[in-house]
Amino acid sequence: MRRITLISMIILAFGCHSSRKTLTSINIFNGTWVPISEEIGGTQLPPAAFQTQKLIISDSNYTFIAESVDKGVVKYNGDKMDIYGREGVNSGKHFTAIYKHELDKLTICYNLAGDSYPESYDTKGNKNLFLCVFKKEGAH
């Protein structure tokens, strides 16, 4: 259960926006996001593992709520992000990720090792890759 919490917090840390983006494009990520699917290493996690999780993004800050609360900073560069844990179980950790935003969904693929960016959204065969699809709270 702690691994799922850690993974969830990492997901939160990978909120989404870039210093190169305009304020308008950054603000599209602001709000509360709830996971609708998660997988790690090619294995789909059951909904019960993430049903109470939330990712809250406010500009370059994130808060991830799971079994505990994790807070940090997200930096964006194109379709890549760097997530820096500042408070909680991921304090002092750096995660790398790729992301895509489509309508009301945000897909983030994290490299939990933080040593390189994922090359795709496929996690099969790599236990360090964590994929999460979020839906913006209140979106239909």
Secondary structure, 3 states (H helix, E strand, C coil): CHHHHHHHHHHHHCCCCCCCCCHHHHHCCCEEEEEEEEEECCEECCHHHCCCCEEEEECCEEEEECCCEEEEEEEEECCEEEEEEEECCCCCCEEEEEEEEECCEEEEEEECCCCCCCCCCCCCCCCCEEEEEEEECCCC
